[in-house]
Amino acid sequence: MANEDAPPADEENTLLELLDRLLNAGVVLCGDVVVSVADIELLYLRLQLTLSSVETARRAGWFVPSVSSCHSQLESQHV
């Protein structure tokens, strides 16, 4: 009995290929968030989300912290 909810194998491969291409190339999403009450802006955020593989980020020269450097920063803050 085949699972009717499962996507066909071709669609699954296509999704994996798309994800692989996006991570290899990198994707940047930008947006603005405004919180207002009675037409008075209380909070304005400009957001930028970068999605890529660690290898792509290092190749592009973006700062990619290692796990050990993050751990040492956390330890120094709690001293």
ROKOLTOR-977826 format. One record per residue (C-alpha): residue in one letter; x, y, z. Coordinates in nm, 3 decimals. Example, Ala and Ser with C-alpha at 12.3 -4.5 7.8 and 13.67 -1.06 7.14 Angstrom:
ATOM   code         u         v         w
ATOM      A     1.230    -0.450     0.780
ATOM      S     1.367    -0.106     0.714
end
This chain:
ATOM   code         u         v         w
ATOM      M     0.000     0.000     0.000
ATOM      A     0.148     0.335    -0.106
ATOM      N     0.120     0.642     0.112
ATOM      E    -0.112     0.887    -0.068
ATOM      D     0.022     1.191     0.121
ATOM      A     0.385     1.135     0.022
ATOM      P     0.509     1.346    -0.271
ATOM      P     0.626     1.166    -0.581
ATOM      A     0.999     1.088    -0.590
ATOM      D     1.057     1.350    -0.864
ATOM      E     0.913     1.629    -0.648
ATOM      E     1.120     1.523    -0.347
ATOM      N     1.440     1.525    -0.554
ATOM      T     1.352     1.864    -0.694
ATOM      L     1.303     2.008    -0.345
ATOM      L     1.639     1.871    -0.232
ATOM      E     1.810     2.010    -0.541
ATOM      L     1.649     2.351    -0.480
ATOM      L     1.762     2.355    -0.117
ATOM      D     2.115     2.253    -0.221
ATOM      R     2.131     2.535    -0.478
ATOM      L     1.999     2.792    -0.231
ATOM      L     2.252     2.695     0.036
ATOM      N     2.539     2.692    -0.214
ATOM      A     2.450     3.033    -0.358
ATOM      G     2.316     3.194    -0.040
ATOM      V     1.991     3.384    -0.001
ATOM      V     1.930     3.724     0.159
ATOM      L     1.579     3.821     0.268
ATOM      C     1.506     4.178     0.375
ATOM      G     1.200     4.322     0.538
ATOM      D     1.059     4.586     0.769
ATOM      V     0.840     4.538     1.077
ATOM      V     0.641     4.827     1.217
ATOM      V     0.444     4.808     1.541
ATOM      S     0.199     5.094     1.582
ATOM      V    -0.098     5.182     1.799
ATOM      A    -0.353     5.444     1.690
ATOM      D    -0.132     5.541     1.393
ATOM      I     0.165     5.609     1.622
ATOM      E     0.473     5.405     1.538
ATOM      L     0.609     5.249     1.855
ATOM      L     0.866     5.015     1.706
ATOM      Y     1.037     4.996     1.368
ATOM      L     1.269     4.710     1.277
ATOM      R     1.463     4.663     0.957
ATOM      L     1.553     4.296     0.927
ATOM      Q     1.798     4.112     0.706
ATOM      L     1.812     3.733     0.710
ATOM      T     2.099     3.553     0.540
ATOM      L     2.066     3.183     0.466
ATOM      S     2.365     2.991     0.334
ATOM      S     2.590     2.703     0.412
ATOM      V     2.888     2.768     0.638
ATOM      E     3.123     2.697     0.347
ATOM      T     2.950     2.956     0.127
ATOM      A     2.957     3.215     0.408
ATOM      R     3.329     3.166     0.466
ATOM      R     3.398     3.187     0.092
ATOM      A     3.204     3.515     0.077
ATOM      G     3.402     3.656     0.371
ATOM      W     3.109     3.669     0.614
ATOM      F     3.188     3.617     0.981
ATOM      V     3.096     3.263     1.081
ATOM      P     3.166     3.195     1.448
ATOM      S     3.281     2.851     1.548
ATOM      V     3.110     2.660     1.826
ATOM      S     3.413     2.694     2.054
ATOM      S     3.428     3.074     2.013
ATOM      C     3.058     3.104     2.096
ATOM      H     3.106     2.884     2.403
ATOM      S     3.401     3.090     2.528
ATOM      Q     3.204     3.415     2.482
ATOM      L     2.915     3.275     2.687
ATOM      E     3.153     3.165     2.964
ATOM      S     3.316     3.509     2.983
ATOM      Q     2.975     3.678     3.017
ATOM      H     2.874     3.458     3.313
ATOM      V     3.191     3.515     3.517
end
